Amino acid sequence: MTGEDYVSFETAKLLKEKGFDEKCHAFYRKTLLNGKIIDKAELHISTHLSLINSNLQDKLYKEIVYCAAPTLQMAMKWLREVYNIHINIDIHWLYFANQNGWMYIITKILENGTDYVEAKGDEDDKYFYSTYEEACEAAIKYCLEELI
């Protein structure tokens, strides 16, 4: 294994908007000009420094956007611990494509059990993700946009 898999810049922004403020060793930096993003988000990783969203706001340079960049697993754990949303990633053999594919199942954890919320990638909709990480990212983004 060569390294960690981080959420995308778009998902990091959604996490920040929804209150994610956990310690991360990575963050995104993007530059604005007249309120519009003008460059590609750069991922910066620090091996010796933990950062949180509330400490990443640059008061002098408001044209720069910072977002903490958690790993996929950190974001999934945060959703589970803060919002009681569990994401399960599974692999299935795709009979129609003669190959493996990844899917996600989202479950809301209730006091008296669980409640099925959403699945993406099953025999009915015939849509699967090609990698585990792609399925994680899609599931996290779905939770942030649709459930919180």
N, C-alpha and C positions, 0 to 999 in steps of 0.2 A: 504494500500500500504506500502510495507516494504522498498522500496528504489528506486534508479534510475537504469535505464538500460543503460549500457555503450557499446560503440562499441567494437568489438573484437580487440585483439592486431594487427592482420593482417590488419584490416581496419584502425586502428589508425596509422599504419606505412604508409599506402597509403595516408591518409589524410595529414600526415606530408610531404610526398613527393610532394603532390599537393599544398602545401602552407598553410595548416591550421595552424594558430598561434593565436588562440583565448584563452581567459582565461578559464581554466578548474580546477575543484576541485579534479581531479583524473588523474593518469598517470600510464603507464606501465613501468616496469623495467625488463630488460632481460640481462643476462650475456653472453659474447662472449669469446671463447677461440680460438686463431688463426683465428679469423674472422668468426667462426661458432657459432651459438647459442647453448648453452649447457644446458639451463634450461627452464622451463615453465615460460611464462610471468606472472609476479605478478602485480595485480591491487592494487594500493595504493590510498586511498581516504583521502583527507584532508578537514575537515569542516571549517577551518579558513584560508586557503591559496589558492590563485588562481595562477595557473601556466600556462605558455605558452611554446610552443615547443622551441622557440629560447632561453629561459632561462633554459632549461632542459639539455643542453649538459654539461657533466662533462669533463672538460679539463684535469683533472688528471687521470681519470679512463676511458680511451677510450674503454676498453673492456666491458663497460656497455652501453646498449642502452636504452634510455628513449624516450617515446612518450606520449604526452598529450592524455588523454582518455576522449573525450567528450561524453555526453549522445547521444543516438540515435537522439533525437529531436534537439540537438545543431548541430549535423552533417547535418541533413536535412535542418535546417535553414541556415547554412553556404552555402550549395549547392544552395539554392534558392537565397540568397542575393549576393553571389559572382559570380555564374555561371548561374543564371536564370534558374535553373533546379528545377522543383517542383515534389515531390514524394507524391503520394496519395496511402494510404493503405486502402483496402476495404475488407469486408468479404462477402462471397457468400455461398449459400447453394449448396453443391456438390451432384447433383442428382445421379451420378455414384457411390458415396461412402456413400450416406445417412448421411452426416455430414457437418459441416461448415468448410470452409477453407479460408485462407487469401491470398490476391494477392496484387501486386503493379502495379501502372501505373506511368510512368515517362513522364513528359511533359516539353518541353523547352518553356520558356516564351519569346516571341518575342515582338518587339515594336508595331507591328500591330496585335497582338493576341497571339495564342499559336500554338505549333507544337507537335503533338503526337510523342513520341520517342519509347517507349517500354512498354510492359505489360508482366507480368509473373504471371501466375495463372489465366487461363480463361478456358472456356469450350472446346476450341480447343486443347490446349496443355495438358489439364488434369493434370496440376501440380499446387498444392497449398501449401502454407506454413501452418504449424500447429499452429503457434502463430503469433501475431501481431509483436512482436519484431524480430522474425526470418525473416519476410517479410521486415521489415525496414532495417535490417542488409544487406540482400541480395540486396536490391535496392540501398543502399548507395555504396556498393562494386561495383555493376554494373556501376553506374555513374562514379566512380573513375577510374575503369579499362577501360571502353569503351567510355566514353563521354568527359573526360577531358584529 
